[in-house]
C-alpha cells in the first residue's frame, strides 16, 4: 500500500529558494536529483561567502523525515541570516536544509528505499542522498557541525556532543539556556547511552561512542564529519510533544549558543 503524502517537498523547495534569494551573498547549489519510485526530488545545499578568517559551520536538518522541526529550523536559519547579515562576516555556513526529501513528504524516518540515512555514512555505496552530501563535503573540514533532530519519546530536550577538546565543549551552556524555558531530559540513560544532565558525550558515555566508531558499518553523519576532521559536533534533540514553534526555538538556542562559543574559541 503506497504511503500517503503528509507534506509537499515542492512547496518546501519554493520556501527555501524564496528565502535564500533574499540573503545577500548566499549561493544555492543543486547537488542532483534523488529518485524514489517515479518521483525525482531536487537536492539542495546552500553556502555563504567564504573567508580566511571565518569559522566554518555545517548545519543540517531533516535526515529523518518524521522530524520536521529540523527542516523548519533550517528555514529559520535562512531568515536569521537575512536579518543578521553580520553572522556571515564571522562564519562561513554550509547548509543542508532537508536531507531526506521522500521522508519529509511522507513523514517517515527512512528514505524511499526504507534506509535510515543517518546510519549510511560508512557505506562504500550509500543511498543517493548520502552520496550527494559526501561528495559535496569531500575534502572539507568544519570547525563546528550541528544537526537538528527530534525525539518522539523524550520528555525533554537533550543533545549529543563530540568535542575534540573537552574544555571547548558547549553542551552545558546550551542545556542551561534551554532549561530557562523548556524541560530537559534528565534520565541517566537516553536511547541506550549513558547521559548526564541532558548530555550524551564521550566523557559520559565513552563505551557507547567507542562501539559506534569501531562498529564502522552504521556511522551517522556526525561520526563521518568527526573522522573527516571536524572537532566539535552537536546533535540537537527536541521533544515532539512541544509545538513546532517551541521546537524550532530550542534548535535556534542551540545554534546561537554554539556560535557564541565558537567565536570566543
Buried (B, 14 or more C-beta within 10 A) or exposed (E): EEEEEEEEBEEBBEBBBEBBEEBEEBEBEEBBEBEBEEBEBBBBBBBBEEEEEBBBBBBBBBBBBBBBBBBBBBBBBBEBBBEEEEBBEBBBBBBBBBBBBBBBBBBBBBBBEEBBBBBBBBBEEBBBBBBBBBEBBEEEEBBBBBBBBBBEEBEBBBBBBBBEEEEEBBBBEBBEBBBEEBBBBBBEEBBEBBBBBBBBBBBBBEEBBEEBBEEEEBBBBBBBBBEBEBBBBBBBBBBBBBEEEBBBBBBBBBBBBBBEBBEEB
